[in-house]
Structures are given as structure tokens and as C-alpha cells.
């Protein structure tokens, strides 16, 4: 059963079939987590450094890793027209030129391929501050707020069809929220902001297909 919100779109697109994924922001053991749910995923990672909370096992699962500063907009080492799916989950809010980053990644995706973006929406600026980030400004590395309309406009102008977009609401996370809160209080003694994301509408997403 797929419980991670961003993975639901991957599964809808490919199921158990082989596909090439370009994961923009490959930290936090993302390769291990992805391959656990998608055995036939050919995983390619992009990040500014290999050192962002990645155990060595992650790199053994990657077909390739591109160490890139996204803000410089030089993605020449990444092949064009090569990937079936590009994923940017909680990346663009850390970039002052995320709009240009998206435009420059478009050529890397095959015709008929998919892109998924997730990021804190404007509503996150009005939420309470909490450990683990509930308000946009809780994270000092957040530099810019994006909107569904802005992201959709960028993608449509680059020959994409918008398949789904809006506020992230993960039913599984909502149903298990009390248990996750109790577990967090027992293990760390703190409430974690991300436990409230789906209830309070912290994040937005856009899922689209390249024509």
C-alpha cells in the first residue's frame, strides 16, 4: 500500500513498471525510500551535496547522482529527453529562482513524461510556529513563496497538461495523526510541525504531463 502522498502519483503513472526517475533533492535517504516502494525505478538523484543525510546505501541504489547547485541553472551534465518522471518535493521554496529551475529542467523529461512539485503554500505563512516547521518562516532556508497558479502557468507555457493540483491532503496521514503525535511526544518530548501539515493545509502540489 502506497501511503506517501508524492508516491501515489508515481504509482498511478507507472505502477510496478520500469521508469526513470529524476529526483531533485535526493537527501534524507530518498533513494532507499523510493526503491523500497518501486523496485523497478531507475533512480537518478540531484542535490547540491552528497552529504545531506544520506547513508552510503543510497548511492549504491542510484543509477547516477548529479551534484549541482540548482540556482546556477547549468544542468548540462543531466541528459535531455531521458527521464519519465521528475520530482521536486520541498525544493523550490529553498530557491530564489525556482521558476527558472523548473523551466530549465523541462528538456530533461521525455514527451509523455510526468512532473510532480510540492512546496509550502501561502497559507503556511499564517500557521503557528512549531518545531519541525509548521509556519513557512520556521525554516530559515525558505526564501520564496510559490503558488499553484504560478507553477501551473510555467508548466502550461512549456507544453504541459495539468493533471491535478491543489492543497496536499493525505488521508492516511490524517487518520494516523494522533498516533504519530503520541509517538513523537514519547520519543522526543516535542510536537513536530509536519504532523499537522495535511490537517492545516501547509503544502500545495502540482502534477502534470508533458505533451
C-alpha positions in Angstrom: 0.0 0.0 0.0 1.4 3.4 -1.0 1.0 5.8 1.9 3.4 8.6 1.0 1.5 11.3 -0.9 4.0 12.1 -3.6 4.4 8.3 -4.3 0.7 8.0 -5.1 1.3 9.9 -8.3 4.3 7.8 -9.2 2.3 4.6 -8.7 -0.6 6.0 -10.7 1.8 6.7 -13.6 3.8 3.5 -13.6 2.6 1.0 -11.1 5.2 -1.8 -10.9 6.6 -1.0 -14.4 10.1 0.2 -15.1 10.6 4.0 -15.2 13.4 6.6 -15.0 13.1 9.0 -12.1 15.0 12.2 -11.7 14.6 13.1 -8.1 15.5 16.8 -7.5 16.7 16.9 -3.9 17.9 13.4 -3.2 18.7 13.8 0.5 17.2 12.2 3.6 17.8 8.7 2.3 15.4 9.3 -0.6 16.8 6.6 -2.9 16.3 3.9 -0.2 12.7 5.0 0.5 11.8 5.2 -3.2 13.3 1.9 -4.2 11.5 0.2 -1.3 8.2 1.2 -2.9 9.2 1.0 -6.5 11.6 -1.9 -7.3 11.6 -1.1 -11.0 12.5 2.5 -10.5 15.8 3.6 -12.3 16.7 6.3 -9.8 18.8 9.4 -10.6 19.4 11.9 -7.8 20.2 15.6 -7.9 21.4 17.6 -4.9 23.9 20.3 -4.0 25.9 17.8 -2.0 26.1 14.1 -1.2 26.2 14.9 2.5 22.6 15.8 3.1 21.5 13.0 5.4 22.3 10.1 3.1 23.7 6.7 4.1 26.1 5.1 1.6 23.4 2.5 0.6 21.5 5.3 -1.2 24.3 5.8 -3.7 24.5 2.1 -4.5 20.8 2.2 -5.4 21.2 5.2 -7.8 21.9 4.9 -11.5 23.6 8.3 -11.3 24.0 11.2 -8.9 24.4 14.8 -10.2 26.0 17.2 -7.7 24.6 20.5 -8.8 23.8 24.0 -7.4 20.3 24.3 -9.0 20.4 28.1 -8.7 23.2 28.4 -11.3 20.9 26.8 -13.9 23.6 24.8 -15.6 22.2 21.3 -16.0 24.3 20.2 -18.9 25.6 17.0 -17.2 22.0 15.8 -17.0 20.9 14.2 -20.3 18.0 15.7 -22.2 14.8 13.8 -23.2 15.8 10.9 -20.8 13.5 10.7 -17.8 10.0 9.5 -17.4 9.3 11.4 -14.2 10.8 14.5 -12.5 10.1 15.0 -8.8 10.7 18.3 -6.9 9.2 17.8 -3.4 10.0 20.6 -1.0 12.8 22.1 -3.1 11.7 25.2 -4.9 10.9 27.1 -1.6 14.6 27.0 -0.9 15.4 28.6 -4.3 15.1 32.3 -5.2 14.8 31.3 -8.9 12.7 28.2 -8.7 10.7 29.3 -11.7 13.8 29.3 -13.9 14.9 26.0 -12.4 11.6 24.4 -13.5 11.9 25.8 -17.0 15.5 24.5 -17.3 14.5 21.0 -16.1 11.8 20.6 -18.7 14.1 19.4 -21.5 15.3 16.6 -19.3 11.8 15.0 -19.4 10.6 12.8 -22.3 7.5 13.7 -24.2 4.7 11.9 -22.3 6.6 12.1 -19.1 5.4 13.5 -15.7 6.5 16.1 -13.3 5.4 16.5 -9.6 6.1 19.5 -7.5 5.3 20.0 -3.8 6.1 23.1 -1.7 4.7 25.2 1.2 1.8 27.4 0.0 1.0 31.0 1.0 -1.3 29.5 3.8 1.8 28.2 5.6 2.8 31.8 6.3 -0.2 32.2 8.5 0.1 29.0 10.5 1.5 28.8 14.1 5.3 28.4 14.5 6.3 24.9 15.6 9.4 22.7 15.9 10.0 20.8 12.6 8.3 23.6 10.6 4.7 24.4 10.5 5.0 28.1 9.6 6.9 28.9 6.4 9.4 31.1 8.3 10.2 28.3 10.8 12.8 27.1 8.3 15.5 29.8 7.7 16.4 28.3 4.4 13.0 29.1 2.9 13.5 32.0 0.6 10.5 32.3 -1.7 6.8 31.5 -1.7 5.2 29.9 -4.8 1.6 29.3 -5.8 -0.4 26.7 -7.7 -1.3 29.3 -10.3 2.3 30.3 -10.8 3.6 26.8 -11.2 0.7 25.8 -13.5 1.4 28.8 -15.7 5.0 27.9 -16.0 4.2 24.3 -17.0 1.4 25.1 -19.4 3.7 27.6 -21.2 6.2 24.7 -21.6 3.6 22.4 -23.2 2.3 20.5 -20.1 -1.2 19.3 -19.3 -2.1 19.9 -15.6 -3.5 16.6 -14.3 -4.0 17.5 -10.7 -3.2 20.3 -8.3 -4.2 21.9 -5.0 -3.6 21.6 -1.3 -2.0 18.4 -0.1 -4.3 16.2 2.0 -3.1 12.7 2.8 -5.9 10.7 4.2 -3.6 8.1 5.7 -1.6 10.8 7.5 -4.8 12.4 8.7 -6.1 9.1 10.1 -2.8 8.2 11.8 -2.1 11.7 13.1 -3.0 11.0 16.8 -0.7 8.0 16.9 2.2 9.9 15.2 1.8 12.8 17.7 1.9 10.4 20.7 4.9 8.6 19.3 6.7 11.9 18.7 6.0 13.1 22.3 7.2 9.8 23.7 10.4 9.7 21.7 11.4 13.4 21.6 9.1 15.2 24.0 8.1 17.6 21.2 5.3 18.1 18.8 6.5 18.0 15.2 5.1 20.6 12.8 4.9 18.2 9.9 2.4 16.1 11.7 -0.1 18.9 11.2 0.7 19.7 7.5 -2.2 17.8 6.0 -4.8 18.9 8.6 -3.9 22.6 8.3 -3.0 22.7 4.6 0.7 23.6 4.8 1.7 22.3 1.4 0.5 22.6 -2.2 1.2 20.4 -5.2 1.1 20.4 -9.0 1.1 17.2 -11.0 1.4 17.5 -14.8 2.2 15.6 -18.0 4.4 16.8 -20.8 2.6 16.7 -24.2 
